[in-house]
């Protein structure tokens, strides 16, 4: 689990586009799936690319493809995105 302080526009984006997960013990907020994929593509190791691919394949029909493409372009990770598609 990572905790971050808002330091830039992407952190701000993640904060304002978070997902709410209902747990038995309370609420957990996570970044959007599109942001999780794009962030893992930045990290770029085989493990992170596999994680990104797994999220992409698992939630493909639920993802906002335009938003994912926008984040991929902003983060300049088009090459890694092509690897997981």
C-alpha positions as CSV (number, residue, x, y, z in Angstrom):
1,X,0.0,0.0,0.0
2,X,1.3,3.5,-0.9
3,X,0.3,6.8,0.7
4,X,1.2,9.9,-1.2
5,X,1.0,13.6,-0.6
6,X,-0.3,15.7,-3.5
7,X,2.8,17.2,-5.2
8,X,1.8,17.7,-8.8
9,X,-1.0,17.6,-11.3
10,X,-1.1,13.8,-11.6
11,X,-1.4,13.4,-7.8
12,X,-4.2,16.0,-7.9
13,X,-5.9,14.0,-10.7
14,X,-5.6,10.8,-8.8
15,X,-7.1,12.4,-5.7
16,X,-10.1,13.8,-7.6
17,X,-10.7,10.6,-9.7
18,X,-10.4,8.0,-6.9
19,X,-12.6,4.9,-6.6
20,X,-14.5,4.1,-3.5
21,X,-14.2,0.4,-2.4
22,X,-16.6,-0.8,0.3
23,X,-15.1,-3.2,2.7
24,X,-16.7,-4.9,5.7
25,X,-14.6,-2.7,8.0
26,X,-15.1,0.6,6.2
27,X,-14.2,2.5,3.0
28,X,-11.0,2.4,1.1
29,X,-10.2,4.9,-1.7
30,X,-7.9,3.8,-4.6
31,X,-6.8,5.5,-7.7
32,X,-8.7,5.0,-10.9
33,X,-7.9,1.8,-12.8
34,X,-6.8,3.9,-15.8
35,X,-4.3,5.7,-13.6
36,X,-3.1,2.4,-12.0
37,X,-2.4,1.0,-15.4
38,X,-0.6,4.1,-16.6
39,X,1.4,4.4,-13.4
40,X,2.6,0.8,-13.7
41,X,3.6,1.4,-17.3
42,X,5.9,4.2,-16.0
43,X,7.6,1.9,-13.6
44,X,8.2,-0.4,-16.6
45,X,9.7,-3.6,-15.0
46,X,8.4,-7.0,-16.2
47,X,6.4,-7.3,-12.9
48,X,4.7,-3.9,-13.3
49,X,4.0,-4.5,-17.0
50,X,2.4,-7.9,-16.0
51,X,0.3,-6.1,-13.3
52,X,-0.8,-3.4,-15.8
53,X,-1.7,-6.1,-18.3
54,X,-3.7,-8.0,-15.7
55,X,-5.7,-5.0,-14.7
56,X,-6.2,-4.0,-18.4
57,X,-7.4,-7.5,-19.3
58,X,-9.6,-8.0,-16.2
59,X,-11.4,-4.6,-16.5
60,X,-11.1,-4.0,-20.2
61,X,-14.8,-3.6,-20.8
62,X,-15.2,-1.2,-17.8
63,X,-12.2,1.1,-18.6
64,X,-12.6,4.5,-20.0
65,X,-10.4,3.9,-23.0
66,X,-10.3,7.6,-24.0
67,X,-9.1,8.5,-20.5
68,X,-6.6,5.6,-20.5
69,X,-5.1,6.8,-23.8
70,X,-5.0,10.4,-22.5
71,X,-3.0,9.3,-19.4
72,X,-0.7,7.0,-21.5
73,X,0.0,10.0,-23.8
74,X,0.6,12.5,-20.9
75,X,2.9,10.1,-19.2
76,X,4.7,9.2,-22.4
77,X,4.3,5.4,-22.0
78,X,2.9,4.5,-25.3
79,X,5.6,1.9,-26.0
80,X,4.8,0.0,-22.8
81,X,1.1,0.3,-23.4
82,X,1.5,-1.4,-26.8
83,X,3.3,-4.2,-25.0
84,X,0.3,-5.0,-22.8
85,X,-2.5,-4.7,-25.3
